Amino acid sequence: MIDLVLIKKAYAVSLIGNLDTNKIFSSDGLIGIIPNIFQLVSYVAGIASVIFVIVGGIMLSTAAGNESQIVKGRSTILWAIVGLLLSIASIGITTFIVQSLGGSVN
């Protein structure tokens, strides 16, 4: 039984290879990639927020007194701004976490 466990552990180690945990937390590893992913997502969210603010403004300007259209336009603008603020907050949170783990943010 012990031999079988040792064989399984040896096989698992041979599959993983020589895992260098220092490289995972370096700027080339996982910690270096996460800020880039969040930066891309935040740019996309920022662009989408601006587009939705414009759409909400068009809804408001073309409402012509239609109360439901006015409510939709205001709601669209409100949630676009909330999304933009959450995107900005996520950048700050991600930067804080990465720097706490010893990574660097460009």
Secondary structure, DSSP 8 states (H G I E B T S, - for coil): -HHHHHHHHHHHHHHH-S--HHHHTSTTSHHHHHHHHHHHHHHHHHHHHHHHHHHHHHHHHT-TT-HHHHHHHHHHHHHHHHHHHHHHHHHHHHHHHHHHTT----
